[in-house]
Amino acid sequence: MDRALFIRYGAIVPIRIAKNAAMTDDDLFLAVVDGGSFRSAAQFAGLDPSRVSRRIAALEAQLGVKLLNRTTRASAPTEAGKRYAEGVRRLSDARAALLAEVTGGQDLPKGRLRVAAPTDFGARYVAPVLMEMSEAHPELSVDLRLGSGFADLLAEGIDVAIRIGKLADSTLRAKRIGTSHRVLVAAPHLAAKVLSPEDLSQISIVSYRTGMTEMRSSFEWEGMHQELRMPCRYAVNSMAAVREAVLAGRGAHLGPLWAFRDDLKEGSVVEVLAKARFEGFPIHAIWSPTPFQPAASREFIALMAKNLSDEDIR
């Protein structure tokens, strides 16, 4: 059984398929999709390439849709083929969970777990959890999609997505697993210019959102509600790049405590108006509603909640 951990920014890459001596047409189709060609699928299944081709053609005829675009050297799924592949994988996971429940068998993480998460947060907190799971469960492989946009779980075949911020109403299921606490930070020489909320306009903000000319927010200061308004002269949609700009003294930043915790300890940045209290953003794990959630998804969500709690992101 082949397994691997593969992380690619902005894309999900299939990396595993279980080998079976009596492979169904769906199994062969997934082998072609994951291997990229009929030849690789044939080698994996121990069949002649022409037989694999005939069986895939029969599957397409049965479904009445074209699943693969074929060339002499490679094959790639059509849009219908991508949807069918993800549907087959999801049905396989749900069936395994159902069988484990009704037979009383041990329901261990296995198969393929597909996760989406924000880039910087995902690299720092999600990737280690997935690597831990991959090491602990030999029959599990994982795909991690890192990006700032919200993934369409159904369309993109995502099992679990991590989202930071308030959730819109939807049919998706969600579990709150932590809180992204926020702080206003700056290099010490800039922070020294701000002694009261009225001084905030004296320094500019480094924004995570591009296109902003002014940062607006609110906070509590000595028991009073205060409005924050700061000019924005530098914006970049990467937390790593925001952090570098703040360290370089380009401005202050209102953002996640986890991104600046080490810098605050070292004193390379300090809190601006340390007594100010900003509302944190909830961190949720979300997934599509299914009668039987696979063990891999359940364990991942539980481990994420525990690890964030241990990191005081709760």
C-alpha positions in Angstrom: 0.0 0.0 0.0 1.5 3.3 -1.1 1.3 6.4 1.1 2.9 9.8 1.3 2.4 13.3 2.7 2.4 15.9 0.0 1.8 19.6 0.5 1.4 22.0 -2.4 0.4 25.6 -2.1 -2.8 26.3 -3.8 -3.5 22.8 -5.1 -4.6 19.4 -4.1 -2.5 16.6 -5.5 -3.7 13.0 -5.4 -0.9 10.8 -3.9 -2.4 7.4 -2.9 -4.5 4.5 -4.0 -5.0 1.2 -2.3 -3.9 -1.8 -4.4 -6.4 -4.6 -4.6 -6.1 -7.9 -6.4 -9.7 -7.7 -7.6 -9.9 -4.1 -8.6 -13.2 -2.7 -9.7 -13.6 -0.4 -12.7 -13.8 2.5 -10.3 -10.5 1.3 -8.7 -8.9 1.2 -12.1 -10.2 4.7 -13.0 -8.7 6.1 -9.8 -5.4 4.3 -10.5 -5.3 6.1 -13.9 -6.2 9.5 -12.3 -3.5 9.1 -9.6 -0.9 7.6 -11.8 -1.4 9.9 -14.8 -1.5 7.2 -17.4 -3.0 3.9 -18.4 0.5 2.3 -18.4 1.1 3.3 -14.7 -2.3 2.0 -13.8 -1.8 -1.2 -15.6 1.6 -1.8 -13.9 0.0 -1.0 -10.5 -2.9 -3.4 -11.1 -0.8 -6.1 -12.8 -2.9 -5.9 -16.0 -2.2 -5.3 -19.7 -2.7 -1.6 -20.6 -5.1 -2.5 -23.4 -7.4 -4.3 -20.8 -7.3 -1.2 -18.6 -8.2 0.9 -21.5 -11.2 -1.3 -22.4 -12.5 -1.4 -18.9 -12.3 2.4 -18.6 -14.1 2.8 -21.9 -16.8 0.4 -20.7 -17.2 2.5 -17.5 -17.5 5.7 -19.6 -20.1 4.0 -21.8 -22.0 2.9 -18.7 -22.0 6.4 -17.2 -22.6 8.1 -20.5 -19.8 10.7 -19.9 -16.2 11.1 -20.9 -14.0 10.7 -17.8 -10.5 11.0 -19.2 -8.7 13.0 -21.8 -6.2 10.6 -23.4 -2.9 11.2 -25.1 -0.2 8.8 -26.2 1.8 9.4 -23.0 -0.6 10.6 -20.3 -4.2 10.8 -19.3 -5.9 13.5 -17.3 -9.5 13.6 -15.9 -12.1 15.8 -17.5 -14.2 18.0 -15.3 -16.7 15.2 -15.1 -13.9 12.8 -14.3 -12.6 15.0 -11.5 -16.1 15.1 -9.9 -16.6 11.3 -10.4 -13.2 10.6 -8.8 -13.8 12.7 -5.7 -17.3 11.2 -5.4 -16.0 7.6 -5.6 -13.3 8.4 -2.9 -15.9 10.0 -0.6 -18.3 7.1 -1.0 -15.5 4.7 -0.2 -14.6 6.6 3.0 -18.3 6.7 4.1 -18.7 3.0 3.4 -15.7 2.1 5.4 -17.0 4.2 8.4 -20.4 2.6 8.0 -19.0 -0.9 8.0 -16.8 -0.2 11.0 -19.9 1.0 12.9 -22.3 -1.8 12.1 -19.7 -4.6 12.5 -18.1 -3.2 15.7 -14.8 -3.2 13.9 -11.9 -0.9 14.8 -12.4 2.3 12.9 -8.9 3.6 12.3 -7.8 6.5 10.1 -7.1 5.2 6.6 -7.6 6.2 3.0 -7.1 9.7 1.9 -7.7 12.8 4.1 -8.0 16.1 2.2 -7.7 19.3 4.2 -7.7 23.0 3.3 -6.4 25.7 5.6 -5.1 29.4 5.5 -1.5 29.5 4.2 0.5 30.7 7.2 -1.7 29.2 9.9 -1.9 25.9 8.0 1.9 25.7 7.6 2.4 26.4 11.3 -0.3 24.4 12.9 -2.1 22.1 10.5 0.8 20.5 8.7 2.4 19.2 11.9 -0.9 17.5 12.9 -1.2 15.8 9.5 2.4 14.7 9.5 1.8 13.2 13.0 -1.3 11.4 11.7 0.5 10.1 8.6 3.3 8.6 10.8 0.9 7.1 13.2 -1.4 5.4 10.6 0.4 3.5 7.8 -2.9 3.2 5.8 -3.5 6.9 5.8 -2.3 9.5 3.3 -3.0 13.2 3.4 -3.4 16.2 1.0 -3.1 19.7 2.4 -4.2 22.7 0.4 -2.9 26.0 1.7 -4.4 29.2 0.5 -6.1 32.4 1.6 -9.4 31.8 -0.3 -12.3 29.7 1.0 -12.4 26.3 -0.6 -15.6 24.9 -2.0 -15.6 21.6 -0.1 -18.0 19.7 -2.3 -16.6 20.9 -5.6 -13.0 20.5 -4.6 -13.3 17.2 -2.7 -12.2 18.7 0.6 -12.9 16.5 3.7 -12.2 19.2 6.3 -11.4 22.9 6.0 -10.0 25.1 8.7 -11.4 28.6 8.7 -10.6 31.7 10.8 -13.3 34.3 11.3 -17.1 34.3 11.6 -18.9 31.7 9.4 -21.7 32.5 7.0 -24.8 30.5 7.3 -24.6 27.3 5.3 -25.5 23.6 5.4 -22.0 22.7 6.3 -21.2 21.3 9.7 -18.7 23.1 11.9 -16.9 22.7 15.2 -15.1 25.5 17.0 -11.6 24.4 17.8 -9.9 27.6 19.0 -9.7 31.4 19.0 -7.3 33.5 17.1 -6.6 36.2 19.7 -5.6 39.6 18.2 -3.0 42.2 19.2 -1.8 45.5 17.9 2.0 45.2 17.6 4.8 47.4 16.2 8.6 47.8 16.5 9.5 49.4 19.9 10.4 52.8 18.5 7.0 53.1 16.8 5.0 51.8 19.7 6.7 54.4 22.0 4.8 57.1 20.0 1.4 55.9 21.1 0.6 56.6 24.7 -3.2 56.8 24.3 -5.8 55.9 21.7 -5.7 59.5 20.4 -2.1 58.8 19.3 -2.9 55.9 17.0 -3.2 58.1 13.9 0.5 59.1 14.4 1.7 55.7 13.0 0.5 53.8 9.9 -0.7 50.2 9.7 0.7 47.2 7.8 -2.4 45.5 6.4 -3.0 41.9 5.5 -5.8 43.0 3.1 -4.6 44.7 -0.1 -6.3 47.8 -1.4 -6.9 49.4 2.0 -6.1 53.1 2.7 -7.3 53.1 6.3 -7.6 50.5 9.0 -10.8 50.6 11.0 -11.6 48.5 14.0 -12.7 48.8 17.6 -11.4 47.8 21.0 -11.8 48.1 24.8 -9.6 50.5 26.6 -9.8 51.0 30.4 -13.4 49.9 30.3 -14.4 52.1 27.4 -15.3 51.3 23.8 -12.8 52.9 21.4 -12.7 53.2 17.6 -9.4 52.5 15.9 -8.6 54.4 12.7 -5.1 54.2 11.3 -3.7 55.1 7.8 -2.5 52.2 5.7 0.5 52.7 3.5 1.7 49.1 3.0 -0.4 46.0 2.4 0.5 42.4 1.6 -1.6 39.2 1.7 1.0 37.1 3.5 1.3 36.9 7.2 5.0 36.1 6.9 5.6 39.2 4.8 3.4 41.3 7.2 5.6 40.1 10.0 8.8 41.1 8.2 7.4 44.5 7.5 6.5 45.1 11.1 9.9 43.9 12.3 11.5 46.3 9.8 9.5 49.2 11.3 7.2 49.8 8.3 4.2 50.2 10.6 2.0 48.5 13.2 -0.2 45.5 12.6 -3.5 44.4 14.1 -3.3 40.6 13.7 -3.1 37.2 15.3 -1.1 36.8 18.5 0.2 33.4 17.3 2.1 35.1 14.5 4.0 37.4 16.8 4.2 35.4 20.0 7.9 34.7 19.7 8.7 38.2 18.6 6.9 39.6 21.6 8.9 37.4 23.9 12.2 38.5 22.3 11.2 42.1 22.4 11.7 42.7 18.7 8.0 43.9 18.6 5.9 45.2 21.5 2.2 45.6 22.0 0.8 49.0 21.1 -1.5 50.1 23.9 -0.9 46.9 25.9 -4.0 47.4 27.9 -6.2 47.4 24.8 -8.4 44.4 24.2 -9.4 43.4 20.7 -12.0 40.8 19.8 -10.6 37.5 18.7 -11.7 35.5 15.7 -13.1 32.0 16.0 -11.3 29.1 14.4 -13.6 26.4 13.0 -13.2 23.0 11.4 -15.9 22.6 8.8 -17.0 19.6 6.7 -19.9 18.5 4.5 -22.8 16.8 6.3 -22.6 13.1 5.9 -24.2 10.3 8.0 -20.9 8.7 8.7 -17.8 10.8 9.2 -14.6 8.9 8.5 -12.2 8.2 11.4 -9.5 10.3 9.7 -11.6 13.4 9.7 -12.7 12.8 13.3 -9.2 12.3 14.6 -7.8 15.3 12.7 -10.4 17.6 14.2 -9.8 16.3 17.7 -6.1 16.6 17.4 -6.3 20.1 16.0 -8.5 21.2 18.9 -6.1 19.6 21.4 -3.0 21.1 19.9 -4.5 24.6 19.6 -5.5 24.4 23.3 -2.0 23.3 24.2 -0.7 26.4 22.3 -3.2 28.6 24.2 -5.1 29.3 21.0 -8.5 28.6 22.5 
